Amino acid sequence: MAGVCKIEITETVSELKALLNNQKTASGFQKIQALYLFKISQVATVKELAVTLGVNRITVQRWLRQYRQDGLSGLLQVKQSGGRKPAIPVEVRDGLERRLNDPDNGFKSYGEIQKWLQEEYNIDASYKAVYATVRYQLKGKLRKNNRK
């Protein structure tokens, strides 16, 4: 039959069901669902699968090619978009988090954090960037002024 997809899906039906339940993104869910539908033989062609999932045929072909090349981990890999680099790099953020969580050696102000970043890592981060990183990303708190 023309258009029948020949793909060897190594995961079992139960593994695919479990993966479906664990997906956090809609695209990840659709990709696993595509493999699941082929595995249980509910669909036979790429076109039929594309109609069932509500995506373009080329998209399904790209997913299957990715699965053949890199397996399940390659298929589910989330690509990072470009975008601006963070003002405070991840490695520095880890050090900052450790220092914030240290009750004896914390910071009293965001200005003090700015100064520390400049001295320790030569990073000239704005007050706004420091505040956003500490408050929203690290969920950190400043040390109370009455502590020593």
C-alpha positions as CSV (number, residue, x, y, z in Angstrom):
1,M,0.0,0.0,0.0
2,A,1.4,3.4,-1.0
3,G,2.1,5.8,1.8
4,V,2.4,3.2,4.5
5,C,4.9,4.3,7.1
6,K,7.6,1.8,7.9
7,I,9.0,2.7,11.3
8,E,10.4,0.5,14.1
9,I,9.1,1.8,17.4
10,T,11.3,0.2,20.1
11,E,9.1,1.3,23.1
12,T,6.3,-0.9,24.3
13,V,2.6,0.2,24.3
14,S,2.6,0.5,28.1
15,E,5.8,2.6,28.0
16,L,4.3,5.0,25.5
17,K,1.1,5.3,27.6
18,A,3.2,6.2,30.6
19,L,5.2,8.7,28.6
20,L,1.9,10.2,27.3
21,N,0.8,10.8,30.9
22,N,4.1,12.4,31.9
23,Q,4.3,15.0,29.0
24,K,4.3,18.6,30.2
25,T,4.1,20.2,26.7
26,A,1.5,19.9,24.0
27,S,4.1,19.2,21.3
28,G,5.7,16.4,23.4
29,F,2.3,14.9,24.0
30,Q,1.6,15.0,20.2
31,K,4.9,13.4,19.4
32,I,4.4,10.5,21.8
33,Q,0.8,10.2,20.6
34,A,2.1,9.8,17.1
35,L,4.3,6.9,18.1
36,Y,1.6,5.4,20.1
37,L,-0.9,5.5,17.3
38,F,1.6,3.8,14.9
39,K,2.5,1.2,17.6
40,I,-1.2,0.1,18.2
41,S,-1.8,0.2,14.4
42,Q,-4.6,2.7,14.6
43,V,-3.1,4.6,11.7
44,A,-1.1,3.3,8.8
45,T,0.0,6.3,6.8
46,V,1.7,9.6,7.7
47,K,-1.2,11.5,6.1
48,E,-3.7,9.6,8.2
49,L,-1.7,10.4,11.3
50,A,-1.4,14.0,10.4
51,V,-5.1,14.4,10.0
52,T,-5.7,12.5,13.3
53,L,-3.3,14.8,15.2
54,G,-4.3,18.0,13.4
55,V,-0.8,18.8,12.2
56,N,0.8,19.1,8.8
57,R,2.1,15.9,7.1
58,I,5.6,17.4,6.8
59,T,5.6,18.0,10.6
60,V,4.8,14.3,11.2
61,Q,7.6,13.3,8.7
62,R,10.0,15.5,10.6
63,W,9.1,14.0,13.9
64,L,9.5,10.4,12.5
65,R,12.9,11.3,10.9
66,Q,14.0,12.8,14.2
67,Y,12.9,9.6,16.1
68,R,14.8,7.4,13.6
69,Q,18.0,9.4,13.9
70,D,18.1,10.2,17.6
71,G,15.5,8.0,19.3
72,L,12.9,9.1,21.9
73,S,15.3,11.5,23.7
74,G,16.0,13.3,20.4
75,L,12.4,13.5,19.5
76,L,11.4,15.1,22.9
77,Q,14.4,17.4,23.1
78,V,13.1,21.0,23.5
79,K,15.1,23.5,21.5
80,Q,16.1,26.7,23.2
81,S,15.3,29.9,21.4
82,G,17.9,32.6,20.8
83,G,17.1,35.6,22.9
84,R,19.1,37.7,25.3
85,K,21.7,36.2,27.5
86,P,20.9,36.6,31.2
87,A,22.6,39.4,33.0
88,I,23.7,37.0,35.7
89,P,25.0,33.7,34.2
90,V,23.9,30.4,35.6
91,E,27.2,29.6,37.2
92,V,27.2,32.9,39.0
93,R,23.6,32.5,39.9
94,D,24.4,29.2,41.7
95,G,27.1,31.0,43.8
96,L,24.6,33.8,44.5
97,E,22.0,31.3,45.6
98,R,24.4,29.6,48.0
99,R,25.4,32.9,49.5
100,L,21.7,33.9,49.9
101,N,20.9,30.7,51.7
102,D,23.8,31.1,54.1
103,P,22.3,32.6,57.3
104,D,25.7,33.9,58.5
105,N,26.9,35.4,55.2
106,G,23.8,36.7,53.4
107,F,23.1,40.1,51.9
108,K,21.3,43.0,53.5
109,S,20.5,44.8,50.2
110,Y,20.3,44.4,46.5
111,G,23.0,47.1,46.2
112,E,25.3,44.9,48.3
113,I,24.6,42.0,45.9
114,Q,25.5,44.3,42.9
115,K,28.7,45.2,44.6
116,W,29.5,41.6,45.3
117,L,28.8,40.6,41.7
118,Q,31.2,43.3,40.5
119,E,34.0,42.4,42.9
120,E,33.7,38.6,42.7
121,Y,32.7,38.0,39.1
122,N,33.3,41.4,37.4
123,I,29.6,41.5,36.4
124,D,28.0,44.9,36.2
125,A,24.4,44.0,36.6
126,S,21.7,46.6,37.0
127,Y,19.6,46.8,40.2
128,K,16.6,45.7,38.3
129,A,18.4,42.6,37.0
130,V,19.7,41.7,40.4
131,Y,16.3,42.2,42.0
132,A,14.5,40.1,39.4
133,T,17.1,37.3,39.6
134,V,17.0,37.1,43.4
135,R,13.3,37.7,43.9
136,Y,11.7,35.8,41.1
137,Q,14.2,33.2,39.8
138,L,16.0,32.2,43.0
139,K,13.1,33.0,45.2
140,G,15.7,34.4,47.7
141,K,15.3,36.7,50.6
142,L,17.6,39.3,52.0
143,R,19.1,39.0,55.4
144,K,17.3,40.9,58.1
145,N,19.2,44.0,59.3
146,N,19.1,43.0,63.0
147,R,21.1,39.8,62.4
148,K,24.8,39.7,62.5
